[in-house]
Amino acid sequence: MALIVQKFGGTSVADIDKIKNVAEKVIKVKKAGNQVVVVLSAMAGETDRLINLAHNAADSPDEREYDSLISTGEQVTVTLLSIVLNSMGYHARSFLGFQVKILTDMAYKKARISLIDTGAIRKELKKGTIIVVAGFQGVDKDNNITTLGRGGSDTSAVALAAALKADQCDIYTDVDGVYTTDPNVCAKARRLDKISYDEMLEMAMTGAKVLQPRSVEMAKKYNVPLYVKSTFSDKGGTLVTREDKDMEREIISGVTYDRDQVKITVVHVPDKPGVAADLFTPLSNKNIFVDMIIQNASLEGFTDLTFTVSKKDLKDAQKIIENTAKKVGANKVEVDDQVAKISIIGVGMASHSGVAARMFKTLAREGVNIMMISTSEIKISCIIQRKYMELAVSVLHDAFELEKKKVK
């Protein structure tokens, strides 16, 4: 008997018919003799609807009440699936984050899981119960409801799989796996049978929407095998696992893009110790993630400092940076929201020279200007004008021949 964690996203539970389809998939795994824990997102579009309600009620909603509100979407789906499963003759029980209990820190909107009490789940599993858990939510030490950030149900599922020492974690979505790039942007995109944790983490962090980055990070830490599958088809699938010798054949595994980027430049900053800390510490205190950072060469004791943040954080980030810029004596703050990040990812690039040169030459041939560059052993990212984003994805996919499946 294996213990399987299944996670279904919002499009998979968008209405009653789709929830019944999910029930059939859950029952199939249960009938095979496995213990099953199911993690669900809210219905497609529901969390956005709740967020809009909160912001219609107040420009800056109280964060505690905000999390309490937007966590309610998952309560609907887990109870509906449990009702459907019970009506089909399979005993199921729904659990909310505080009932499990999924303990988090107190960072509303972006809480991180610190501990999962698996006692209640294990007790029900011994009875043969199908467990249905609300994703995306937890509870802090003071019993306040918290949420894990957009896409947080992925993290809920992987965390439960790790805590329960599950045999595998299946992430069901509306695509049949992880592709070399977005098939909606590049028709030549190819589904990958297997990808390493590190590559998947970089892809998730640079724009791929298949998995939340924190879920991949956790899967790697606890060695949880992840399978990305389609809710609507039994074909395909991608295994996210440890790097092995088969993967070393791929120099580049994928091209990703992220249009949810904003470039902020602090102009004429005093070039002296402590200024960068003064600028970025308030952003960190507000849990605003800063991605790429560049600093121009100093000229007469002053420099320009440019960085990127997610568009959803722009309002808070701009306010913080403008206030801080005045304090440190900078001239002004410039914002460019017409940018995108393009990245190439692959474990093989660390041992192959010329990868960056090929990327830059390919973009140059198409007249695409590079504003910022960031590199790691398995990733090269560039900030470009957003209007060139789809072109850049397509030409880089061709340049690295990602449509061809490598043969061992």
C-alpha positions as CSV (number, residue, x, y, z in Angstrom):
1,M,0.0,0.0,0.0
2,A,1.4,3.4,-1.1
3,L,0.5,6.8,0.3
4,I,-0.2,9.2,-2.6
5,V,-0.8,12.9,-2.2
6,Q,-2.8,14.4,-5.1
7,K,-3.1,18.1,-5.7
8,F,-5.7,19.6,-8.1
9,G,-5.6,23.2,-9.2
10,G,-8.4,25.7,-9.8
11,T,-9.2,24.8,-13.4
12,S,-9.5,21.1,-12.2
13,V,-12.3,22.0,-9.7
14,A,-13.9,24.9,-11.6
15,D,-17.4,23.5,-11.4
16,I,-19.3,20.5,-10.1
17,D,-18.8,18.4,-13.2
18,K,-15.0,18.9,-13.0
19,I,-15.1,18.1,-9.2
20,K,-16.8,14.8,-10.1
21,N,-14.0,14.2,-12.7
22,V,-11.5,14.8,-9.9
23,A,-13.4,12.3,-7.7
24,E,-13.1,9.6,-10.4
25,K,-9.3,10.1,-10.4
26,V,-9.1,10.0,-6.7
27,I,-11.2,6.8,-6.6
28,K,-9.0,5.2,-9.2
29,V,-6.0,5.6,-7.0
30,K,-7.9,4.5,-3.9
31,K,-9.2,1.3,-5.6
32,A,-5.6,0.4,-6.6
33,G,-5.1,-0.1,-2.8
34,N,-3.4,3.2,-1.9
35,Q,-4.0,5.6,0.9
36,V,-4.9,9.0,-0.6
37,V,-4.6,12.6,0.6
38,V,-6.0,15.2,-1.8
39,V,-5.1,18.9,-1.7
40,L,-7.3,21.4,-3.5
41,S,-7.2,24.9,-4.7
42,A,-10.2,27.2,-4.9
43,M,-12.3,27.2,-8.0
44,A,-10.7,29.0,-11.0
45,G,-11.1,32.7,-10.6
46,E,-12.5,32.5,-7.1
47,T,-9.4,33.8,-5.2
48,D,-9.2,36.8,-7.7
49,R,-12.9,37.5,-7.0
50,L,-12.2,37.5,-3.2
51,I,-9.1,39.7,-3.6
52,N,-11.2,42.2,-5.6
53,L,-13.9,42.2,-2.9
54,A,-11.2,43.0,-0.3
55,H,-9.8,45.9,-2.3
56,N,-13.3,47.2,-3.0
57,A,-13.9,47.3,0.7
58,A,-10.7,49.2,1.5
59,D,-7.7,50.5,-0.4
60,S,-5.3,48.7,2.0
61,P,-7.3,45.9,3.7
62,D,-6.1,44.7,7.1
63,E,-3.8,41.8,6.4
64,R,-5.3,39.5,9.0
65,E,-8.8,40.0,7.7
66,Y,-7.5,39.8,4.1
67,D,-6.1,36.3,4.6
68,S,-9.2,35.2,6.5
69,L,-11.3,36.2,3.5
70,I,-9.2,34.9,0.6
71,S,-8.7,31.5,2.3
72,T,-12.5,30.7,2.0
73,G,-12.4,29.6,-1.6
74,E,-10.6,26.3,-0.7
75,Q,-13.2,25.6,2.0
76,V,-15.9,25.4,-0.8
77,T,-13.9,22.9,-3.0
78,V,-12.8,20.5,-0.3
79,T,-16.3,20.2,1.2
80,L,-17.8,19.7,-2.3
81,L,-15.3,17.0,-3.2
82,S,-15.9,15.3,0.1
83,I,-19.7,15.4,-0.5
84,V,-19.2,13.9,-4.0
85,L,-16.9,11.1,-2.8
86,N,-19.2,10.2,0.1
87,S,-22.2,10.1,-2.3
88,M,-20.2,7.6,-4.5
89,G,-19.6,5.3,-1.6
90,Y,-16.1,6.3,-0.5
91,H,-15.7,7.7,2.9
92,A,-14.0,11.1,2.8
93,R,-13.4,13.9,5.3
94,S,-12.4,17.5,4.5
95,F,-9.8,19.4,6.6
96,L,-9.0,23.1,6.7
97,G,-5.5,24.4,7.5
98,F,-6.3,24.9,11.2
99,Q,-7.8,21.5,11.5
100,V,-4.8,19.6,10.2
101,K,-2.9,21.6,11.7
102,I,-0.6,23.4,9.3
103,L,1.3,25.8,11.5
104,T,2.9,28.8,9.8
105,D,4.8,32.0,10.7
106,M,2.8,35.3,11.0
107,A,3.7,36.7,7.5
108,Y,0.2,37.3,6.1
109,K,-0.2,36.8,2.4
110,K,3.2,35.0,2.2
111,A,3.3,32.8,5.2
112,R,5.8,30.0,5.4
113,I,5.0,26.5,6.9
114,S,6.9,25.7,10.0
115,L,5.2,22.5,11.2
116,I,2.5,20.1,10.2
117,D,0.7,18.0,12.8
118,T,-0.1,14.8,10.9
119,G,-1.9,13.1,13.9
120,A,-5.5,13.8,12.7
121,I,-4.7,12.7,9.1
122,R,-3.0,9.5,10.1
123,K,-5.8,8.6,12.4
124,E,-8.3,8.9,9.5
125,L,-6.0,7.2,7.0
126,K,-5.9,4.1,9.3
127,K,-9.7,4.0,8.9
128,G,-9.5,4.0,5.2
129,T,-10.7,7.5,4.9
130,I,-9.9,9.7,1.8
131,I,-8.4,12.9,3.2
132,V,-9.3,16.2,1.4
133,V,-7.2,19.2,2.6
134,A,-7.6,22.8,1.8
135,G,-4.5,24.1,0.1
136,F,-3.0,27.6,0.3
137,Q,-3.8,28.1,4.0
138,G,-2.5,27.5,7.5
139,V,-2.7,29.0,10.9
140,D,-0.2,30.9,13.1
141,K,0.7,30.4,16.7
142,D,-2.2,32.7,17.8
143,N,-4.7,30.7,15.6
144,N,-5.0,33.4,13.0
145,I,-5.7,32.1,9.5
146,T,-2.7,32.7,7.1
147,T,-2.2,32.1,3.4
148,L,0.9,30.9,1.6
149,G,0.9,33.2,-1.4
150,R,-0.5,32.6,-4.9
151,G,0.0,29.1,-6.0
152,G,0.4,28.1,-2.4
153,S,-1.7,24.9,-2.8
154,D,1.4,23.3,-4.5
155,T,3.4,24.1,-1.4
156,S,0.6,22.7,0.9
157,A,0.7,19.4,-1.1
158,V,4.4,19.0,-1.1
159,A,4.6,19.9,2.6
160,L,2.0,17.3,3.5
161,A,3.8,14.7,1.3
162,A,7.0,15.4,3.2
163,A,5.4,15.4,6.6
164,L,3.5,12.1,5.9
165,K,6.6,10.6,4.1
166,A,4.3,9.9,1.1
167,D,5.5,7.7,-1.7
168,Q,4.8,10.4,-4.3
169,C,3.0,13.7,-4.9
170,D,1.0,14.2,-8.0
171,I,0.3,17.7,-9.1
172,Y,-2.7,17.8,-11.5
173,T,-3.3,20.9,-13.6
174,D,-4.6,21.8,-17.1
175,V,-1.4,20.9,-18.9
176,D,0.1,17.4,-19.3
177,G,3.5,18.2,-17.9
178,V,6.5,20.6,-18.0
179,Y,7.4,21.9,-21.5
180,T,10.6,23.4,-22.9
181,T,8.7,26.7,-23.1
182,D,5.1,27.9,-23.1
183,P,3.2,26.1,-25.9
184,N,0.9,29.1,-26.2
185,V,3.9,31.2,-27.2
186,C,6.0,28.7,-29.1
187,A,4.3,26.0,-31.1
188,K,7.6,24.0,-31.2
189,A,7.5,23.5,-27.4
190,R,8.2,19.9,-26.3
191,R,7.0,18.2,-23.2
192,L,9.9,16.9,-20.9
193,D,9.6,13.4,-19.5
194,K,11.9,14.3,-16.6
195,I,13.5,17.4,-15.1
196,S,15.7,18.0,-12.1
197,Y,14.6,19.9,-9.0
198,D,17.2,22.6,-9.7
199,E,16.0,23.2,-13.3
200,M,12.3,23.1,-12.3
201,L,13.0,25.6,-9.4
202,E,14.8,28.0,-11.8
203,M,12.0,27.6,-14.3
204,A,9.3,28.3,-11.7
205,M,11.2,31.3,-10.3
206,T,11.7,32.8,-13.8
207,G,8.1,32.7,-15.0
208,A,6.9,29.1,-15.6
209,K,3.5,28.8,-13.9
210,V,3.3,25.0,-13.6
211,L,4.6,24.9,-10.0
212,Q,5.1,27.4,-7.2
213,P,8.8,27.9,-6.6
214,R,8.5,27.2,-2.8
215,S,6.9,23.8,-3.6
216,V,9.9,22.7,-5.7
217,E,12.3,24.0,-3.1
218,M,10.6,21.9,-0.5
219,A,10.4,18.8,-2.8
220,K,14.1,19.0,-3.3
221,K,14.8,19.5,0.4
222,Y,12.8,16.4,1.4
223,N,13.3,14.4,-1.8
224,V,9.6,14.2,-2.6
225,P,9.1,12.8,-6.1
226,L,6.8,15.2,-8.0
227,Y,4.7,14.2,-11.0
228,V,3.1,17.0,-13.1
229,K,0.0,15.6,-14.8
230,S,-3.1,16.7,-16.6
231,T,-6.5,16.4,-14.9
232,F,-8.2,16.0,-18.2
233,S,-6.0,13.4,-19.8
234,D,-4.2,10.2,-18.8
235,K,-1.4,10.9,-21.3
236,G,1.9,12.6,-20.7
237,G,3.3,13.7,-17.4
238,T,6.7,15.0,-16.2
239,L,8.7,13.7,-13.3
240,V,10.5,16.3,-11.2
241,T,13.3,14.5,-9.4
242,R,17.0,14.5,-8.5
243,E,19.5,15.2,-11.3
244,D,20.8,12.0,-13.0
245,K,23.1,11.1,-15.8
246,D,20.3,11.2,-18.4
247,M,19.7,14.9,-17.7
248,E,23.3,15.8,-18.4
249,R,22.7,15.3,-22.1
250,E,20.5,18.4,-22.1
251,I,22.6,21.6,-22.3
252,I,19.4,23.7,-22.1
253,S,16.1,22.3,-20.8
254,G,13.8,25.3,-21.3
255,V,13.1,28.9,-22.0
256,T,10.9,30.8,-19.6
257,Y,9.4,34.3,-19.6
258,D,7.9,36.5,-16.9
259,R,5.9,39.6,-18.0
260,D,5.0,40.3,-14.3
261,Q,8.2,42.3,-13.8
262,V,8.8,46.0,-13.1
263,K,12.2,47.7,-13.3
264,I,12.9,50.4,-10.7
265,T,15.9,52.7,-10.9
266,V,17.1,54.9,-8.1
267,V,19.0,57.8,-9.8
268,H,22.1,59.6,-8.6
269,V,22.5,57.6,-5.4
270,P,25.5,58.5,-3.1
271,D,28.0,55.8,-3.6
272,K,29.0,55.0,0.0
273,P,28.8,52.0,2.4
274,G,25.3,51.3,3.8
275,V,23.2,53.0,1.2
276,A,22.2,49.7,-0.6
277,A,21.2,48.3,2.8
278,D,19.2,51.4,3.6
279,L,17.3,51.0,0.3
280,F,16.6,47.2,0.4
281,T,16.0,46.6,4.1
282,P,12.6,48.3,4.1
283,L,11.6,46.1,1.1
284,S,12.7,43.0,2.9
285,N,10.7,44.0,6.0
286,K,7.6,44.3,3.9
287,N,8.3,40.8,2.4
288,I,8.9,42.2,-1.1
289,F,11.1,40.0,-3.1
290,V,13.8,41.8,-5.1
291,D,14.9,39.8,-8.1
292,M,17.7,41.3,-10.3
293,I,20.0,44.1,-9.1
294,I,22.6,46.1,-11.0
295,Q,24.6,49.1,-10.0
296,N,26.3,51.4,-12.5
297,A,29.9,52.5,-12.2
298,S,30.4,55.3,-9.7
299,L,30.8,58.8,-11.2
300,E,32.0,61.6,-8.9
301,G,30.7,59.7,-5.9
302,F,27.3,58.9,-7.2
303,T,25.7,55.9,-9.0
304,D,22.4,54.6,-10.3
305,L,20.9,51.4,-8.8
306,T,18.4,49.4,-10.7
307,F,16.4,46.4,-9.6
308,T,13.2,44.4,-10.4
309,V,10.2,43.4,-8.4
310,S,7.0,41.7,-9.2
311,K,4.3,43.9,-10.6
312,K,1.9,43.0,-7.7
313,D,4.4,44.5,-5.3
314,L,4.9,47.7,-7.3
315,K,2.6,50.0,-5.3
316,D,4.2,49.1,-2.0
317,A,7.8,49.0,-3.4
318,Q,7.5,52.3,-5.1
319,K,6.2,54.0,-2.0
320,I,9.0,52.5,0.2
321,I,11.8,53.3,-2.3
322,E,10.6,56.9,-2.9
323,N,10.6,57.5,0.8
324,T,14.0,55.9,1.3
325,A,15.5,57.6,-1.7
326,K,14.8,61.0,-0.1
327,K,16.5,59.9,3.1
328,V,19.7,58.7,1.4
329,G,19.9,61.8,-0.9
330,A,19.1,60.2,-4.3
331,N,17.7,62.5,-7.0
332,K,14.7,60.5,-8.1
333,V,13.1,57.1,-8.7
334,E,12.2,55.9,-12.2
335,V,9.7,53.0,-12.9
336,D,9.5,51.0,-16.1
337,D,6.6,48.6,-16.2
338,Q,7.0,47.7,-19.9
339,V,9.7,45.0,-19.4
340,A,9.8,41.3,-19.3
341,K,12.4,38.7,-18.1
342,I,13.6,36.0,-20.5
343,S,15.6,33.1,-19.1
344,I,17.3,29.9,-20.4
345,I,17.7,27.1,-17.9
346,G,19.7,23.9,-18.0
347,V,22.0,21.8,-15.7
348,G,24.2,21.2,-18.7
349,M,25.3,24.8,-19.2
350,A,27.6,24.7,-16.3
351,S,30.0,22.4,-18.2
352,H,29.4,23.9,-21.7
353,S,31.1,27.1,-22.8
354,G,29.5,29.6,-25.2
355,V,25.9,29.3,-23.9
356,A,25.7,33.0,-22.9
357,A,27.3,34.1,-26.1
358,R,24.8,32.2,-28.2
359,M,21.9,33.7,-26.2
360,F,23.1,37.2,-26.6
361,K,23.9,36.9,-30.3
362,T,20.5,35.4,-30.9
363,L,18.8,38.3,-29.3
364,A,21.0,40.9,-31.0
365,R,20.2,39.5,-34.4
366,E,16.6,40.2,-33.7
367,G,17.3,43.8,-32.5
368,V,16.4,42.9,-28.9
369,N,18.2,45.1,-26.4
370,I,19.3,43.6,-23.1
371,M,18.8,46.0,-20.1
372,M,19.9,43.7,-17.3
373,I,21.6,40.3,-17.0
374,S,21.7,37.8,-14.1
375,T,23.4,34.4,-14.2
376,S,23.8,31.3,-12.1
377,E,25.3,27.8,-12.9
378,I,22.1,26.7,-14.5
379,K,20.4,29.9,-15.6
380,I,20.9,33.1,-17.6
381,S,18.2,35.8,-17.3
382,C,17.8,39.0,-19.2
383,I,15.4,42.0,-18.8
384,I,14.2,43.2,-22.2
385,Q,11.3,45.3,-23.5
386,R,8.1,43.5,-23.1
387,K,7.0,44.0,-26.7
388,Y,9.9,41.6,-27.8
389,M,9.1,38.9,-25.2
390,E,7.3,36.4,-27.5
391,L,9.9,36.9,-30.3
392,A,12.7,36.3,-27.8
393,V,11.2,33.1,-26.5
394,S,10.7,31.7,-30.1
395,V,14.2,32.5,-31.4
396,L,15.9,31.2,-28.3
397,H,13.9,28.0,-28.5
398,D,15.1,27.6,-32.1
399,A,18.7,28.6,-31.3
400,F,19.1,25.8,-28.7
401,E,17.0,23.3,-30.8
402,L,14.8,22.5,-27.9
403,E,12.1,21.0,-30.1
404,K,14.5,18.0,-30.6
405,K,14.5,15.3,-28.0
406,K,18.0,14.4,-27.1
407,V,19.0,10.8,-27.6
408,K,21.4,9.0,-25.2
